[in-house]
Amino acid sequence: MKKLSLVALACGLALFTASCGQAPKVAEVGKLAPDFTLVDRQGKTWTLSQLRGRVVFINFWATWCPPCREEMPSMQRLYTMVPQDAFVMLAVLENDEPARADSFASKAGLTVPILLDQDKKVWPTYGLTGVPETFIVDKKGVLREKFIGPAQWDSPKYLQMLAKYLNQE
């Protein structure tokens, strides 16, 4: 009986050790941003790695989140201020109904692409703790900034931060 228990313990330990090495890759500032492919509400497919050469603003949000709704107008203003040949803004809807997002976008006058992560594959690779969370990816595909919580995205503070990445070669 002791031998059987030891064998079971050894097998369990081996499985535990093997599974520890298989932790999912999570986005880290200073490293390449995890690639993803998602479809927006108009049916356009967006693949992060194909956006190299432009600064990418990725915002995870939901309509049921008051801070998310509050920051959206400033995101829209930012979106219209920065030339789209140098800048891409993606609003990734998380844990929400697409029809609600469409209704909210229509009422708020949003033209920012709204992408769906219905299979919840992107959420864990970015290590999200909630919404809103925003990530800034530079022209080379490196994650440069991570913001937890809402922001006034068209304020001088954030415009200056974005200009730093927009002006990089």
C-alpha positions in Angstrom: 0.0 0.0 0.0 2.9 2.3 0.8 4.5 1.7 -2.6 1.2 2.5 -4.4 0.9 5.8 -2.4 4.5 6.7 -3.3 3.9 6.0 -7.0 0.7 8.0 -7.0 2.5 10.9 -5.2 5.4 10.8 -7.7 3.1 10.8 -10.7 1.1 13.7 -9.2 4.3 15.7 -8.6 5.5 15.0 -12.1 2.2 16.2 -13.6 2.2 19.3 -11.4 5.8 20.2 -12.4 5.0 19.7 -16.1 1.9 21.8 -15.9 3.8 24.6 -14.2 6.0 25.0 -17.2 3.0 25.4 -19.4 1.7 28.7 -18.0 0.1 30.9 -20.7 2.1 33.7 -22.1 0.8 37.1 -20.7 1.5 40.5 -22.2 4.5 42.3 -20.6 5.5 45.9 -21.1 8.7 46.0 -23.1 8.1 42.8 -25.0 6.2 42.0 -28.2 2.5 42.3 -27.6 0.6 39.0 -27.9 -0.8 38.7 -31.4 -4.5 38.2 -31.9 -7.0 38.2 -34.7 -10.5 39.5 -34.0 -13.5 40.6 -36.1 -15.1 44.0 -35.7 -18.9 44.7 -35.7 -18.7 45.6 -39.5 -17.1 42.2 -40.3 -13.6 43.5 -40.8 -10.8 41.2 -39.5 -8.0 42.8 -37.5 -4.7 41.1 -36.8 -2.4 42.9 -34.4 0.8 41.8 -36.1 -0.5 43.2 -39.4 -0.7 46.7 -37.9 3.1 47.0 -37.5 4.3 50.5 -38.6 1.5 52.1 -36.7 0.9 52.8 -33.0 -2.0 50.7 -31.8 -4.3 51.7 -28.9 -6.2 48.6 -27.6 -8.9 49.3 -25.1 -10.9 46.5 -23.4 -14.3 47.6 -22.3 -18.0 46.7 -21.8 -21.2 48.7 -21.9 -22.2 47.6 -18.4 -19.0 49.3 -17.1 -19.7 53.0 -16.1 -16.0 54.0 -16.2 -15.7 52.5 -19.7 -18.7 54.5 -20.9 -17.3 57.6 -19.4 -13.9 57.4 -21.2 -15.4 56.5 -24.6 -16.1 60.1 -25.7 -12.4 61.1 -25.0 -11.3 58.0 -27.0 -13.5 59.0 -29.9 -12.0 62.5 -29.8 -8.5 61.1 -29.8 -9.4 58.7 -32.6 -10.4 61.6 -34.8 -7.4 63.7 -33.8 -4.6 61.3 -34.8 -3.9 60.4 -38.4 -5.1 56.9 -39.1 -2.1 56.1 -41.3 0.0 56.3 -38.1 -2.4 55.2 -35.4 -5.0 52.5 -34.9 -7.6 52.4 -32.1 -9.3 49.1 -31.3 -12.1 48.8 -28.7 -12.3 45.2 -27.7 -15.7 44.3 -26.2 -15.4 41.9 -23.3 -18.2 39.9 -21.6 -21.0 41.9 -23.1 -23.7 41.7 -25.8 -22.7 43.0 -29.2 -26.1 44.5 -29.8 -25.7 46.6 -26.7 -22.3 47.8 -27.9 -23.9 48.8 -31.3 -26.6 50.7 -29.6 -24.2 52.5 -27.2 -21.9 53.3 -30.1 -24.7 54.7 -32.2 -26.1 56.9 -29.4 -22.6 58.1 -28.5 -21.5 58.8 -32.1 -18.6 56.3 -31.8 -16.7 55.4 -35.0 -13.9 53.5 -33.3 -13.7 49.9 -34.5 -15.4 47.6 -31.9 -14.0 44.1 -31.9 -15.5 41.0 -30.4 -13.5 38.6 -28.2 -16.5 36.2 -27.9 -14.2 33.1 -27.2 -12.4 35.1 -24.5 -9.0 34.2 -26.0 -7.5 37.7 -25.9 -8.5 38.5 -22.3 -6.1 36.0 -20.7 -3.2 36.7 -23.0 -3.3 40.3 -21.9 -3.7 39.4 -18.2 -6.8 41.6 -17.8 -8.0 42.1 -14.3 -11.2 43.9 -15.4 -12.3 46.7 -17.6 -11.4 49.3 -18.8 -7.8 48.4 -19.4 -5.8 50.0 -22.2 -2.6 48.9 -23.9 -0.3 51.0 -26.2 1.7 49.0 -28.8 4.5 50.8 -30.6 5.2 50.7 -34.4 7.5 47.6 -33.9 4.7 45.6 -32.1 6.2 46.1 -28.6 3.8 46.7 -25.7 4.9 50.1 -24.3 2.1 51.1 -21.9 -0.6 49.5 -19.8 -3.3 51.5 -18.1 -5.8 50.0 -15.7 -9.0 52.1 -15.3 -10.4 55.0 -17.2 -8.6 58.0 -18.6 -9.2 61.3 -20.3 -7.5 60.1 -23.5 -7.5 63.4 -25.3 -5.9 65.3 -22.4 -2.3 66.8 -22.9 -0.8 64.1 -20.7 -1.9 61.2 -22.9 -1.4 63.2 -26.2 2.2 63.7 -25.2 2.7 60.1 -24.3 1.2 59.0 -27.6 3.3 61.6 -29.5 6.5 59.9 -28.2 5.5 56.6 -29.9 4.1 58.3 -33.0 7.4 60.1 -33.6 9.5 57.0 -33.3 11.1 55.7 -36.4 
